Amino acid sequence: MSRTLRVRQSQTVVPFGVGAVFDIQGESFVATGIGDWPTRGRQPIESARLADRLGVSGFYAAPATANDRFDVAEAPGAPYIRFPSWLFCGACRRMKRWRIADEKHGQAPRCPSCSLARTLAPMRFVQICQAGHLSDVDWWFWAHSRRDGGERRQCGEREKLKFLVSERASGLEALSIACTAKSCGAVRDLLDVLGTHGLRCSGRNPWQRASEAVQCSKPVQIVQRTAGNLYYPVVHSALDIPETDVPAHTGDAVADQVREHHLWVSLCRDAESPRAVLFRQMIQEDTGADDALLDALLVEETGGAGPTAPATASAGPARPDMSREEWAAFMAPVPPATRDFALRETTLGLAGETAEPWSGLASRFGRVVLADRLREVRALSGFTRVSPDATVVPADTSRRLRWLPAVEVFGEGIFLTLDHGALKGWEDHPDVRKRVKGMRADLDRSFQKDRLESVTGPELAPRFVLLHTLAHLLIRQLSFESGYTTASLRERIYARPEQNQYGILVYTAAGDAEGTLGGLVRQGEPPRLAETLLRMTEAAAWCSADPLCAEHTGQGFGNLNRAACHACALLPETSCEAGNSLLDRALVVGGEHVPGYLESIVTAARAAAAGALEQT
């Protein structure tokens, strides 16, 4: 019976982008580099702003096809190849090295030794290295080697292997690789298969030809093919906004002077040259900018570290800041509009309200802008393996192409700012700064530092943790109010102090109809948004894991969260810009040792509820 395997066009960037291994209907495949994409049917994606920041000529979406055919090389759509190539039969347990010549259109791999033509299953383990290479485990080497590192057995039959299961053991110890060659009988179980074992790296990825392999000295690590550290995509996204002039109140005056200086373009272009030091000195003398501001502006403009930043051995991804133009568009006195970008300003509907907690809520929030139409472009520049800060493998492994794979998605959103005066007063509180300083120390020790700094800016400001946590809490509340799932909502945090940002955007941007249903914008209309914010605040004041969650001094990856767990603040990974890190519910609703930005709202709401209860 012929089977159909399909990957949607929107999935060819995330989660099934170049280099990703995924299972579908019991089979396993890996997405090839864009150098193997068919030229016919590619769809251009327009995003001049993102292309300029990434230094590429443009973007293309994978050719659209109703049914992606994995096993036919000339089929339309993004190409995928079978991986791992080592398969085994669940009946006779024989292992077979599957090759492209063995593929038959519309059929899954079949065991050549079983009369009933059993379907072959892919091996569970593969090997990766920090240089981004991926390959099959050398199972022949494994079967003929010894756990103690002693001399391995000699055998000339490289593909006569069996994947056995023992009933006398459990776990990985029950699994073993055995050689079925005559006069050999080598066998070794998989008890210690995970980790490093002195195996040699292939120096390439499965879709690369043998001539493209390089000498790789990185240690090989054996992992499950679905392991979380096998694939870290480097994705960049930008909203499609019209060109706008940045209002004077949205940028720092000194920063604007730096950008307008006649040597600024030269510094950005030659940031790594010896002349950059002289350019910096002249710009600083003319504008009064300090090193921190100049470095932050260089990171924003070029997407890399400033020339005075210490060099690191990490080859981690550089993610340019795309927030400045977006912030300017949302804060413009007259919101710009295009066919794919339509904004309208509204309010919480609390003008003249004197009763608590509504009056307090109005004093804590500022501008509300509803985005009836949004277009977002997401581009994949490459990926890493083993860890996010490892060597980046480009989407075009041949390094000949100047374009990147991308998809465009459409949706709607709610843009919300805090009251600037109230935020500054809260942010300057000593206890707030002390708490965020501890989070900054944990961030400095984290392997995610480079990636997260591209989101937070050069310094972790209290406003970022506050706004980031608020965005998570609001998304969780909106999932109840609007009917969208949390995975269908995304956040964009605008919290860079050097650009005077203090807002969040919660939006839908999906590759299907769920991104444009209109329910999210409806929840932003007055008085619904005010009611949602109040319910959000009340819900955030208590977590089912309290008091443990509220009093936590470090949880999550790298201890980068404080009062935030799956029961109160965490979201699906696709919804969060910072990988569910740098969250603290106590900064929102208050804690034992820190004032919360909305703590007065919680107190007023509880008092109002108690008063209403007494009257009844």
C-alpha positions in Angstrom: 0.0 0.0 0.0 1.4 3.4 -1.0 1.8 5.8 1.9 2.0 9.6 1.8 4.4 11.7 4.0 3.9 15.4 4.2 5.6 18.4 5.8 3.9 21.7 5.6 5.8 24.6 4.0 5.7 26.6 7.3 7.5 23.7 9.0 10.5 23.9 6.7 12.1 26.6 8.9 10.9 25.4 12.4 10.7 22.7 13.6 11.8 20.7 10.6 14.4 23.1 9.2 17.8 22.3 7.7 19.7 19.7 9.8 16.7 18.6 11.9 16.0 14.9 12.4 12.3 14.0 12.8 10.0 10.9 12.8 6.9 10.6 10.7 4.8 7.4 10.6 7.5 5.3 12.1 10.2 6.5 9.7 13.1 8.9 10.3 14.4 11.6 8.1 16.8 14.6 8.1 16.3 17.9 6.3 19.0 18.6 3.7 20.8 21.9 3.1 19.3 24.5 0.9 21.9 23.8 -1.8 19.8 20.7 -2.6 16.6 22.6 -2.9 15.0 22.5 -6.3 15.2 25.9 -8.1 11.8 25.4 -9.7 8.9 26.5 -7.6 10.9 28.4 -4.9 8.8 31.3 -3.6 10.6 34.6 -2.9 9.9 36.1 0.6 10.2 39.9 0.9 11.8 41.4 4.0 14.3 44.0 3.1 15.0 45.0 6.7 15.8 41.5 7.9 17.9 40.8 4.8 19.9 43.9 5.4 20.6 43.0 9.0 21.6 39.4 8.1 23.7 40.5 5.1 21.9 38.3 2.6 20.4 38.9 -0.8 17.0 37.7 0.1 14.8 34.8 1.3 13.0 31.9 -0.4 10.3 29.6 0.9 10.4 25.9 0.0 8.4 25.0 -3.1 4.8 24.3 -2.1 3.5 20.8 -2.7 0.5 19.0 -1.6 2.4 15.9 -0.7 6.2 16.0 0.0 7.7 12.8 -1.4 10.7 11.9 0.7 12.0 9.1 -1.4 12.0 10.7 -4.9 14.9 13.1 -5.5 13.2 15.1 -8.2 10.0 15.6 -6.3 8.8 19.2 -5.5 9.1 20.6 -2.0 12.0 20.7 0.4 14.2 17.6 0.1 14.6 15.2 3.0 16.7 12.0 3.1 16.3 8.9 5.3 18.4 9.0 8.4 19.7 7.1 10.2 20.6 4.7 7.4 21.0 1.8 9.8 17.7 0.1 10.1 16.6 -3.1 11.8 13.8 -5.6 11.4 11.5 -6.1 14.4 11.0 -9.8 13.5 14.3 -11.3 12.6 16.3 -8.5 14.3 18.7 -8.2 11.3 20.3 -4.8 10.7 20.5 -3.3 7.2 22.4 -0.3 5.9 19.8 1.4 3.7 21.0 3.3 0.7 19.3 5.7 -1.7 19.3 3.0 -4.4 17.1 0.9 -2.1 14.3 3.4 -2.0 11.0 2.5 -3.7 8.5 5.2 -4.3 5.5 5.1 -2.0 6.9 2.3 0.2 8.5 2.2 3.5 11.8 0.1 3.8 11.1 -3.6 3.9 13.2 -6.4 5.4 14.8 -8.5 2.6 15.1 -11.5 4.8 11.5 -11.9 6.1 8.9 -13.6 3.9 6.2 -11.3 5.1 8.3 -8.2 4.1 8.3 -6.6 7.5 8.8 -2.9 7.8 12.3 -1.8 8.9 12.7 0.6 11.8 15.4 3.2 12.3 18.1 2.7 14.9 17.5 4.8 18.0 21.0 6.3 18.4 23.1 8.6 16.3 26.4 10.5 16.8 27.0 14.3 16.8 29.9 16.6 17.6 30.2 20.3 18.5 31.3 21.2 15.0 27.7 20.4 13.9 28.3 17.1 12.2 25.8 14.2 12.3 26.2 10.6 11.3 25.3 7.0 12.0 26.9 5.2 14.8 29.6 2.8 13.6 27.7 -0.2 14.9 30.3 -2.6 13.5 33.0 -0.9 15.5 30.7 -1.0 18.6 30.0 -4.7 18.3 33.7 -5.6 17.9 35.0 -3.2 20.6 35.3 -3.8 24.3 34.0 -1.7 27.2 37.3 -1.6 28.9 39.0 -0.2 25.8 40.9 -3.4 25.0 41.8 -4.7 21.6 38.8 -5.1 19.4 38.0 -8.3 17.5 39.0 -8.7 13.9 36.3 -9.3 11.4 35.9 -8.7 7.7 32.1 -8.7 7.5 31.0 -5.1 8.1 27.2 -5.4 7.6 26.3 -8.8 9.1 24.8 -7.4 12.3 21.8 -8.0 14.5 20.1 -5.8 17.1 19.1 -8.1 19.9 16.8 -7.8 22.9 17.4 -9.9 26.0 14.6 -10.9 28.3 17.0 -11.4 31.3 17.8 -7.7 31.6 16.1 -4.3 31.5 16.9 -0.9 30.1 19.8 -0.4 27.7 21.5 -3.5 29.1 18.9 -5.6 27.5 19.9 -4.3 24.0 23.0 -5.4 22.2 24.7 -5.4 18.8 25.9 -8.8 17.6 28.0 -9.8 14.6 26.5 -12.8 12.8 29.6 -13.6 10.6 30.9 -17.1 10.9 33.8 -17.6 13.3 33.2 -14.1 14.9 30.3 -14.0 17.4 31.3 -10.5 18.7 28.6 -8.9 20.8 28.3 -5.8 23.0 25.3 -4.4 24.9 24.3 -0.8 24.9 24.5 -0.2 28.6 27.0 2.6 28.2 26.2 3.7 24.7 25.3 7.3 25.6 28.3 9.7 25.8 31.7 9.7 24.2 33.6 6.5 23.3 36.5 7.6 21.1 34.5 7.1 17.9 35.7 9.0 14.9 33.7 11.9 13.5 32.6 11.7 9.9 33.3 15.3 9.3 30.0 15.9 7.5 26.2 15.7 7.7 24.2 13.0 6.1 23.2 15.0 3.0 26.7 16.1 2.2 28.8 14.0 -0.2 32.0 12.2 0.9 34.1 14.8 -1.0 32.6 17.5 1.3 33.8 15.9 4.5 36.4 17.8 6.5 38.9 16.6 9.1 37.1 17.0 12.5 38.9 16.5 15.8 35.9 17.3 18.0 34.9 14.4 20.3 31.9 12.4 19.1 28.9 12.1 21.4 26.2 9.4 21.0 22.7 10.6 21.6 19.2 9.5 20.8 18.0 10.8 17.5 15.2 12.7 19.2 17.5 14.2 21.9 17.1 17.9 22.7 20.7 18.7 22.1 20.8 17.2 18.6 19.5 20.3 17.0 19.4 24.0 17.9 18.1 26.1 15.0 19.3 29.7 14.6 16.1 31.5 13.7 15.7 35.3 13.0 12.3 37.0 12.7 11.1 40.5 11.8 7.8 42.1 11.6 6.9 43.6 8.2 6.6 47.2 9.1 6.6 50.3 6.9 9.5 52.7 7.1 9.0 55.3 9.9 11.0 58.0 11.4 11.9 57.2 15.0 10.1 59.7 17.3 12.4 61.8 19.5 10.8 60.5 22.7 11.5 56.8 21.8 15.3 57.1 21.6 18.0 58.4 23.8 19.4 61.8 22.6 23.0 60.8 22.9 22.3 57.6 21.0 20.6 59.6 18.2 23.7 61.9 18.0 25.9 58.8 17.7 23.8 57.4 14.8 23.9 60.8 13.0 27.7 61.2 13.4 29.6 61.3 10.1 31.9 58.5 11.3 29.2 56.1 12.5 28.8 54.3 9.2 32.5 53.9 8.9 32.7 52.5 12.4 30.0 50.0 11.7 31.6 48.9 8.4 35.1 48.6 9.8 34.3 47.6 13.4 37.1 45.0 13.4 39.8 47.1 11.8 42.6 49.0 13.6 40.9 52.3 12.6 37.8 51.5 14.6 39.6 52.6 17.8 40.2 56.0 16.4 36.6 56.3 15.1 35.3 55.4 18.5 37.4 58.0 20.2 36.3 60.8 17.8 32.6 59.8 18.1 32.8 59.8 21.9 34.5 63.1 22.0 31.8 64.7 19.8 28.8 63.1 21.5 29.8 62.2 25.0 28.8 58.5 24.6 30.4 56.0 26.9 31.8 52.6 26.0 28.6 50.7 27.1 26.3 52.8 24.9 28.6 52.6 21.9 28.9 48.8 22.3 25.2 48.5 22.6 24.5 50.5 19.5 27.1 48.5 17.5 25.4 45.2 18.6 22.1 46.7 17.5 23.4 47.8 14.1 25.7 45.0 13.2 24.3 42.0 15.1 27.8 41.3 16.6 29.9 42.4 19.5 31.5 45.8 19.6 35.3 46.1 18.9 36.1 46.6 22.5 34.2 43.5 23.6 36.5 40.6 24.6 37.0 37.9 22.0 35.5 34.6 22.8 36.2 31.1 21.5 32.5 30.5 21.0 31.3 30.5 17.4 27.7 31.0 18.6 25.1 32.7 16.5 24.8 36.5 16.3 21.2 37.7 16.4 20.8 41.3 15.3 18.4 43.5 17.2 15.3 44.2 15.2 13.3 45.9 17.9 14.1 49.6 17.3 12.1 50.1 14.1 9.2 48.0 15.5 9.1 50.0 18.7 9.1 53.2 16.7 6.1 52.0 14.6 4.1 51.0 17.6 4.9 54.3 19.4 4.3 56.6 16.4 1.6 59.3 17.0 -0.1 58.2 13.8 0.4 54.4 13.5 1.6 53.5 10.0 -0.5 51.1 7.8 0.1 48.9 4.9 -1.7 45.9 3.3 0.0 43.6 5.9 0.4 45.9 8.8 -2.6 47.7 10.3 -2.5 49.4 13.7 -5.1 51.3 15.7 -4.6 52.9 19.1 -7.1 52.3 21.9 -7.3 52.5 25.7 -8.0 50.3 28.7 -11.3 52.2 29.0 -10.5 53.3 32.6 -10.4 57.1 32.0 -11.9 58.9 35.0 -12.1 55.6 37.1 -11.5 56.3 40.8 -12.4 53.0 42.3 -9.7 50.5 43.2 -8.3 48.3 41.7 -9.2 49.9 38.4 -7.7 53.3 39.1 -4.4 51.6 40.1 -4.5 49.5 37.0 -4.8 52.6 34.8 -1.9 54.2 36.5 0.4 51.2 35.9 -0.2 50.8 32.1 0.2 53.2 29.3 -0.4 52.9 25.6 -2.5 50.1 24.0 -2.3 49.5 20.3 -4.2 46.8 18.5 -2.6 45.2 15.4 -5.5 44.0 13.2 -2.9 42.7 10.6 0.6 41.5 11.1 3.1 39.8 8.8 6.2 38.1 10.3 9.1 36.7 8.3 11.1 33.9 10.0 14.4 32.9 8.5 16.8 30.1 9.3 20.5 31.0 9.1 21.8 27.7 10.4 21.9 25.4 13.4 24.2 24.0 16.1 24.5 20.7 17.8 25.4 19.6 21.3 24.9 23.1 22.8 23.4 26.4 21.6 26.9 28.1 21.7 28.6 25.5 19.6 29.8 26.0 16.0 27.1 27.2 13.7 26.5 25.1 10.6 25.0 27.4 7.8 21.8 26.5 6.1 23.8 26.3 2.9 26.6 23.8 3.9 28.3 24.5 0.5 28.6 28.2 1.4 27.9 29.3 -2.1 24.4 30.8 -1.8 23.5 34.3 -0.6 19.9 33.6 0.4 18.3 31.9 3.4 15.2 29.7 3.8 12.3 31.6 5.3 8.5 31.5 5.7 6.0 34.3 6.1 3.2 34.0 8.6 0.2 36.3 9.2 -1.6 37.2 12.4 -2.8 39.9 14.8 -1.6 41.2 18.1 -1.9 43.4 21.2 0.8 46.0 22.0 0.9 47.2 25.5 3.3 49.6 27.4 3.8 50.3 31.0 3.6 53.7 32.6 7.1 55.2 32.1 7.1 57.1 35.4 5.8 54.3 37.5 8.3 51.9 35.8 11.3 54.2 36.6 10.3 54.5 40.2 9.9 50.8 40.6 13.1 50.0 38.7 15.2 52.3 40.9 14.2 50.4 44.1 17.3 48.9 45.7 15.7 45.6 46.4 14.6 45.3 42.8 18.1 46.0 41.5 19.6 43.6 44.0 17.3 40.7 42.9 18.0 41.3 39.2 21.7 41.6 39.9 21.6 38.0 41.2 19.9 36.9 38.0 22.6 38.7 36.0 25.3 36.8 37.9 23.6 33.5 37.0 23.3 34.6 33.4 27.1 35.4 33.2 27.8 31.8 34.2 25.2 30.3 31.8 26.1 28.6 28.5 23.1 30.6 27.1 24.6 34.0 27.8 25.4 35.0 24.2 22.0 33.9 22.9 20.1 35.6 25.7 22.1 38.8 25.5 20.9 39.2 21.9 17.4 39.4 23.4 18.0 41.3 26.6 20.6 43.8 25.3 24.1 44.3 26.7 22.8 44.5 30.3 20.0 42.6 32.0 17.7 45.5 33.1 14.9 45.0 35.7 12.4 46.1 33.2 13.2 43.1 30.9 12.5 40.5 33.6 9.3 42.4 34.5 8.1 42.8 30.9 9.1 39.2 30.0 7.2 37.8 33.0 4.2 40.0 32.2 4.1 38.7 28.6 4.1 35.1 29.8 1.3 35.7 32.4 -0.7 37.6 29.8 -0.4 34.9 27.2 -1.5 32.3 29.7 -4.5 34.4 30.7 -5.4 35.2 27.0 -5.4 31.5 26.2 -8.4 31.2 28.5 -10.1 34.4 27.4 -9.6 34.3 23.6 -9.7 30.6 22.8 -6.2 30.4 21.3 -3.8 27.8 22.7 -0.7 29.1 24.4 1.4 27.6 21.6 -0.5 29.8 19.1 0.5 33.0 20.9 4.0 34.5 20.8 5.8 37.4 22.5 8.1 40.2 21.5 9.7 42.1 24.4 10.7 45.7 24.0 12.8 46.4 27.1 16.1 48.0 26.0 16.9 50.9 28.4 19.3 52.5 25.9 16.4 52.8 23.4 13.9 53.8 26.1 11.7 50.8 25.5 9.1 49.6 27.9 6.4 47.5 26.2 5.4 44.0 25.0 3.6 42.6 22.0 1.5 39.5 22.3 0.5 38.2 18.9 -0.6 35.2 16.8 1.5 34.3 13.8 0.7 30.9 12.5 1.0 29.3 9.1 -2.7 28.4 9.0 -6.1 29.9 9.7 -5.6 30.0 13.5 -3.3 33.0 13.1 -6.0 35.3 11.7 -9.3 34.5 13.5 -9.7 37.9 15.1 -10.2 36.7 18.6 -7.0 38.2 20.0 -7.7 41.7 18.9 -11.2 41.5 20.2 -9.8 40.8 23.7 -7.8 44.0 23.4 -10.9 46.1 23.1 -12.0 48.1 26.2 -13.1 47.0 28.7 -12.0 43.4 28.0 -8.3 44.0 28.2 -8.5 45.7 31.6 -10.6 42.8 33.0 -8.0 40.4 31.5 -5.1 42.2 33.1 -6.9 42.2 36.5 -7.6 38.5 36.3 -4.0 37.9 35.2 -2.6 39.8 38.2 -4.9 37.9 40.6 -3.9 34.6 39.1 -0.2 35.4 39.2 -0.4 36.2 43.0 -0.7 32.5 43.7 0.9 29.4 42.3 0.0 25.8 43.1 3.7 25.2 43.9 3.8 28.0 46.4 5.5 28.7 48.8 8.3 26.7 47.1 7.9 28.5 43.8 7.6 32.0 45.3 10.7 31.6 47.5 12.9 29.9 45.0 16.3 31.4 44.6 17.1 29.7 41.2 15.3 27.2 39.1 15.1 26.2 35.4 18.1 26.0 33.0 21.2 27.6 34.6 19.0 28.7 37.6 17.9 31.7 35.4 14.4 31.8 36.8 13.2 32.8 40.2 9.5 32.6 41.1 8.5 30.9 37.8 7.5 27.3 37.1 5.3 25.3 34.8 2.3 25.9 37.1 2.4 29.7 36.9 4.6 31.3 34.2 6.3 28.9 31.7 5.1 28.7 28.1 5.8 26.4 25.1 9.2 27.0 23.8 7.9 28.3 20.5 6.1 31.2 22.3 9.1 32.6 24.2 11.9 34.7 22.8 14.3 33.7 25.7 13.7 30.0 26.0 11.6 30.2 29.2 14.5 31.9 31.0 14.8 35.2 33.0 11.3 35.0 34.6 10.3 36.2 38.1 6.7 36.4 39.2 7.8 38.2 42.4 8.8 41.2 40.4 5.2 41.4 39.1 3.1 40.7 42.2 5.7 41.2 45.0 7.5 38.9 47.3 8.9 38.7 50.8 12.0 40.7 49.9 11.1 42.6 46.7 8.3 45.0 45.7 6.2 44.0 42.8 5.2 46.4 40.0 1.6 45.3 40.3 1.6 44.6 44.0 -0.8 47.4 44.8 -3.2 46.0 42.3 -3.2 42.6 44.1 -3.7 44.3 47.5 -6.6 46.4 46.1 -8.3 43.5 44.4 -8.1 41.4 47.5 -9.6 44.2 49.6 -12.4 44.8 47.1 -13.2 41.0 47.1 -13.2 40.9 50.9 -15.5 44.0 51.0 -17.9 42.4 48.5 -17.9 39.2 50.5 -18.8 41.0 53.7 -21.7 42.8 52.0 -23.2 39.4 51.0 
